[in-house]
C-alpha cells in the first residue's frame, strides 16, 4: 500500500481519536435553532429601537418648526439649531445601529457582505422604518410619555420654547405691539421690546399675521443696534393641515406667491 493510500485513513483516525479523547458529541438541533432565533431577535429589536430613536429625532426637530428643513443654510446649520439637536436620541440611534450591525455579522450570512454594505443597508432599513413610525406619530407620543414619566428627561432635551428666545442667533418670538412704517415692534417673552424690520423680500408663512396683539415667530438677523432684519415670519402654532391647500406656504425656495411678500406693513393690518 502506498503512502498516499494511507493518508486518508490516518487523518480520519486522528479526527476520530480527537473526538473520542475530548468527548465531543453532536449538539442538539434545538440549541442551534434557539441561538439563531435569539440572535435574529436581537437584531430585530436593535433595529426597532434604532428606528424609534430616529422617529423621536425627527419629531424633536419638527417640533421646533415643521419647516425647519426649509430654513436658509445659514440658519439651518447655525449654533442655535445645533444646540437644539436631541443628542440623547442621536446617540441612541447610533448605538442601536452599531449593535444591529455587529449582531448581523455574527449570523451565517454576515461574512458574505462587506461591512460597509451592511452598515449602509442597516441605516436605510432603519431610516425607512423610522420615517414610517414618525408618520404614525410614534416618536412624538414616546417623547410625551417620557416627559411625563421621567422628570429628569425633560431637562436632558432642548425645549422648543427656549429655541425661539434667542434673537442674537436669528430666532425670536413675541407679540406684535406696534406697527411701524418699515416693520413692527414685538414684545418678547422676557418683556423687552424688539424692533423688527421688514422689506419686500420678507416672507410671511400663513397663517401668520402682522397685526397688533398677534404672536409671531421671526427668522432673521439681529443688527448690532438690536434691530432684527426679518427674513421669514412664521405663525406661533402651525395648522395640522399645513402642506394641504392654500393656507400652507413655504419659504423663499418654495416660490411664494406675491401676496406672501410684505410690500407695506401697514397693509397687513387690514
C-alpha positions as CSV (number, residue, x, y, z in Angstrom):
1,X,0.0,0.0,0.0
2,X,1.4,3.4,-1.0
3,X,1.9,6.4,1.4
4,X,-0.9,8.3,-0.4
5,X,-3.4,5.5,0.3
6,X,-2.6,5.7,4.0
7,X,-3.1,9.4,4.5
8,X,-7.0,9.5,4.4
9,X,-7.2,6.6,6.9
10,X,-4.5,8.2,9.1
11,X,-6.3,11.6,9.0
12,X,-9.7,10.0,9.8
13,X,-8.2,8.1,12.7
14,X,-6.7,11.3,14.1
15,X,-10.0,13.1,13.9
16,X,-11.9,10.2,15.4
17,X,-9.3,9.9,18.1
18,X,-9.6,13.6,18.9
19,X,-13.4,13.4,19.1
20,X,-13.1,10.4,21.5
21,X,-10.4,11.9,23.7
22,X,-12.2,15.3,24.1
23,X,-15.6,13.8,24.5
24,X,-17.1,15.8,21.6
25,X,-20.8,15.0,21.0
26,X,-23.2,16.4,18.3
27,X,-25.2,19.3,19.7
28,X,-28.9,19.1,19.8
29,X,-30.5,20.9,16.8
30,X,-32.9,22.8,19.1
31,X,-29.9,24.6,20.7
32,X,-28.7,25.8,17.3
33,X,-32.2,26.9,16.4
34,X,-32.6,28.7,19.7
35,X,-29.3,30.6,19.4
36,X,-30.1,31.6,15.8
37,X,-33.6,32.7,16.8
38,X,-32.1,34.7,19.8
39,X,-29.6,36.4,17.5
40,X,-32.1,37.4,14.9
41,X,-34.5,38.6,17.6
42,X,-31.7,40.8,19.0
43,X,-31.1,42.2,15.5
44,X,-34.8,43.0,15.0
45,X,-35.1,44.6,18.5
46,X,-31.9,46.7,17.9
47,X,-33.2,47.8,14.5
48,X,-36.6,48.6,16.0
49,X,-35.2,50.7,18.9
50,X,-32.9,52.5,16.4
51,X,-36.0,53.3,14.3
52,X,-37.9,54.6,17.3
53,X,-34.9,56.7,18.2
54,X,-34.8,58.2,14.7
55,X,-38.6,58.9,14.8
56,X,-38.0,60.9,18.1
57,X,-35.1,62.8,16.5
58,X,-37.3,63.7,13.5
59,X,-40.3,64.8,15.7
60,X,-37.9,66.8,18.0
61,X,-36.6,68.8,15.1
62,X,-40.0,69.3,13.6
63,X,-41.4,70.5,17.0
64,X,-39.1,73.5,16.6
65,X,-40.8,74.2,13.3
66,X,-42.4,72.0,10.7
67,X,-40.5,73.9,8.0
68,X,-37.1,73.7,9.7
69,X,-35.5,71.8,6.8
70,X,-36.5,74.7,4.6
71,X,-34.5,77.2,6.6
72,X,-31.8,79.0,4.7
73,X,-28.4,77.2,5.2
74,X,-27.0,79.9,7.5
75,X,-29.9,79.3,9.9
76,X,-30.3,75.6,9.4
77,X,-26.6,75.0,10.2
78,X,-26.4,77.6,12.9
79,X,-25.2,77.1,16.5
80,X,-28.8,77.5,17.7
81,X,-30.1,74.5,15.7
82,X,-27.0,72.5,16.7
83,X,-27.8,73.1,20.4
84,X,-31.4,72.0,19.8
85,X,-30.4,68.7,18.4
86,X,-31.6,65.7,20.6
87,X,-28.1,64.3,21.2
88,X,-29.6,61.7,23.6
89,X,-31.6,60.1,20.8
90,X,-28.9,60.6,18.2
91,X,-26.6,58.7,20.4
92,X,-29.2,56.0,21.0
93,X,-29.8,55.7,17.2
94,X,-26.1,55.2,16.5
95,X,-25.7,52.7,19.4
96,X,-28.6,50.5,18.3
97,X,-27.5,50.6,14.6
98,X,-24.0,49.6,15.7
99,X,-25.4,46.8,17.8
100,X,-27.6,45.6,14.9
101,X,-24.6,45.6,12.5
102,X,-22.4,43.6,14.9
103,X,-25.1,41.1,15.6
104,X,-25.7,40.6,11.9
105,X,-22.0,40.0,11.4
106,X,-22.4,37.1,13.8
107,X,-25.0,35.3,11.7
108,X,-24.3,32.8,9.0
109,X,-24.9,35.5,6.4
110,X,-22.7,38.2,7.9
111,X,-19.4,37.1,6.3
112,X,-20.9,37.2,2.8
113,X,-21.1,41.0,2.7
114,X,-18.6,43.8,3.2
115,X,-19.0,45.8,6.5
116,X,-19.7,49.0,4.5
117,X,-22.6,47.3,2.7
118,X,-24.1,46.0,6.0
119,X,-23.8,49.4,7.6
120,X,-25.4,51.3,4.7
121,X,-28.2,48.7,4.3
122,X,-28.9,48.8,8.1
123,X,-29.2,52.6,8.0
124,X,-31.5,52.5,5.0
125,X,-33.8,50.0,6.7
126,X,-33.8,51.9,10.0
127,X,-34.5,55.2,8.1
128,X,-37.4,53.7,6.3
129,X,-39.0,52.2,9.4
130,X,-38.2,55.3,11.4
131,X,-39.9,57.5,8.9
132,X,-43.0,55.3,9.0
133,X,-43.0,55.4,12.8
134,X,-42.8,59.2,12.5
135,X,-45.8,59.3,10.2
136,X,-47.6,57.2,12.8
137,X,-46.6,59.8,15.5
138,X,-44.8,57.1,17.5
139,X,-41.8,59.4,18.1
140,X,-43.9,62.3,19.3
141,X,-46.0,60.1,21.6
142,X,-42.9,58.4,23.0
143,X,-41.4,61.8,23.7
144,X,-44.6,63.0,25.5
145,X,-44.7,59.8,27.6
146,X,-41.1,60.1,28.6
147,X,-41.5,63.8,29.6
148,X,-44.5,62.9,31.8
149,X,-43.0,59.8,33.3
150,X,-39.4,60.9,33.9
151,X,-38.8,64.4,35.3
152,X,-35.1,64.3,34.6
153,X,-35.8,63.5,30.9
154,X,-37.2,66.9,30.2
155,X,-34.0,68.6,31.4
156,X,-31.9,66.4,29.1
157,X,-33.6,67.5,25.9
158,X,-33.9,71.0,24.4
159,X,-37.1,72.9,24.8
160,X,-38.9,74.2,21.7
161,X,-39.9,77.4,23.6
162,X,-36.3,78.2,24.5
163,X,-35.2,77.9,20.9
164,X,-37.3,80.9,19.9
165,X,-35.9,83.2,22.7
166,X,-32.6,83.9,21.1
167,X,-32.7,86.9,18.7
168,X,-28.9,87.0,18.7
169,X,-29.0,83.6,17.0
170,X,-31.6,84.7,14.5
171,X,-34.7,83.1,16.1
172,X,-37.1,85.1,18.2
173,X,-40.8,85.2,19.1
174,X,-43.2,87.7,20.6
175,X,-46.4,89.6,20.4
176,X,-46.8,92.4,17.9
177,X,-47.2,95.6,19.9
178,X,-47.0,98.3,17.3
179,X,-47.0,98.6,13.5
180,X,-44.2,100.9,12.0
181,X,-43.7,102.2,8.5
182,X,-40.8,99.9,7.9
183,X,-41.8,97.0,10.2
184,X,-43.2,96.5,13.6
185,X,-42.4,96.1,17.3
186,X,-42.8,92.9,19.3
187,X,-42.8,92.3,23.0
188,X,-40.6,89.3,23.7
189,X,-41.4,86.7,26.4
190,X,-38.9,88.4,28.8
191,X,-40.8,91.7,28.4
192,X,-38.3,93.5,26.3
193,X,-39.3,95.3,23.1
194,X,-37.7,94.4,19.8
195,X,-37.7,96.4,16.6
196,X,-38.4,94.1,13.6
197,X,-37.6,95.5,10.1
198,X,-39.3,94.1,7.0
199,X,-39.0,94.7,3.3
200,X,-40.2,93.3,0.0
201,X,-38.1,90.2,0.4
202,X,-39.6,89.3,3.8
203,X,-41.7,86.1,3.5
204,X,-44.7,85.5,5.7
205,X,-45.8,81.9,6.2
206,X,-49.5,81.8,6.5
207,X,-51.5,81.9,8.8
208,X,-49.1,84.4,10.4
209,X,-50.5,87.9,10.5
210,X,-48.7,91.2,11.3
211,X,-51.4,92.6,13.5
212,X,-51.3,94.2,16.9
213,X,-51.8,91.6,19.6
214,X,-50.8,88.7,17.3
215,X,-48.0,86.3,18.3
216,X,-45.4,85.6,15.6
217,X,-42.0,83.9,15.3
218,X,-39.2,85.5,13.3
219,X,-36.2,84.1,11.5
220,X,-33.7,86.8,10.6
221,X,-30.5,88.6,11.6
222,X,-30.1,90.9,14.6
223,X,-28.1,94.0,13.8
224,X,-25.6,95.5,16.4
225,X,-28.2,98.1,17.3
226,X,-30.6,95.4,18.3
227,X,-32.9,95.7,15.3
228,X,-34.0,92.4,13.7
229,X,-34.0,92.2,9.9
230,X,-36.7,89.7,9.3
231,X,-36.3,87.2,6.5
232,X,-39.2,84.9,7.4
233,X,-42.2,85.5,9.7
234,X,-43.9,82.3,11.0
235,X,-47.1,81.6,12.9
236,X,-46.6,80.5,16.6
237,X,-48.8,77.5,16.1
238,X,-48.9,75.7,12.7
239,X,-52.1,74.2,11.4
240,X,-52.3,70.4,11.2
241,X,-53.2,70.7,7.6
242,X,-50.0,72.5,6.7
243,X,-49.0,71.4,3.2
244,X,-52.5,70.8,2.1
245,X,-54.2,73.7,0.4
246,X,-53.8,77.4,0.0
247,X,-53.1,78.2,3.7
248,X,-49.8,76.3,3.6
249,X,-47.0,78.4,2.3
250,X,-43.3,77.7,2.2
251,X,-40.1,79.6,2.3
252,X,-38.3,81.6,-0.4
253,X,-37.2,78.4,-2.0
254,X,-40.8,77.4,-2.4
255,X,-41.5,80.3,-4.8
256,X,-44.2,82.0,-2.7
257,X,-46.9,83.9,-4.3
258,X,-46.8,87.8,-4.4
259,X,-49.4,88.1,-1.6
260,X,-46.9,86.5,0.8
261,X,-44.4,89.3,0.4
262,X,-44.6,92.3,2.7
263,X,-45.0,95.3,0.5
264,X,-46.3,97.7,3.2
265,X,-46.5,96.6,6.8
266,X,-49.5,98.9,7.3
267,X,-51.4,96.9,4.7
268,X,-51.2,93.7,6.8
269,X,-53.5,95.3,9.5
270,X,-56.4,95.4,7.0
